[in-house]
Amino acid sequence: MLDSLDISLLREINVNRITGLDGVFIFLSGIGPIIAASIPLVFILIGFLKKKREIWFNGIKIAAPYLLSVIISNVIKTNVARPRPFTTFSFIQKLSSGGSGSFPSGHTSDVFSIAMAVSLLYPKPGVVIPIFLWAILVAYSRMDLGVHYPTDVLAGALIGIAAALLCYVLFRYFSRKKETKDMPLVVDTK
């Protein structure tokens, strides 16, 4: 049931796509992982050059979930080894590269881990809306271009979001433990 819904939705997206947007989606799909990897590096570099520990550490807080989602996605991808849709269904038009297994979408987990991590650090509509719009467009491009099923993309988004949430919680937990450890002992002299 889920498989037939998966391929039906992919067929609708890929076969009935607006071909005039192919170039846009090829570009978004190609540049998505580059931007995802660059965002934490830019934070780290700016923090280092300006000697701003907070900016540098925010880069680490963005890099950690990105790296975690890359690892998780690749481990799952290797173990599941789901064939790409264009190899299984002749009516799916492949318009982009797609190497290893299809499940989950690595591009999608990359961009959603970055979008969620940045949104947690900078929870302003002017940041959250554009960065999630970018992530959604990259995710959609993977289906539009025929290299991923909708469930691949959904799983990639969930992995990216979960990695960012987990890292966020861990960073907060350990920073609170450090603050508690560094707090001076208050002695009541009454």
Summary of the structure (lengths in Angstrom):
residues: 190
radius of gyration: 19.9
end to end distance: 71.7
largest distance: 82.4
contacts: 622
relative contact order: 0.16
helix: 77%
strand: 0%
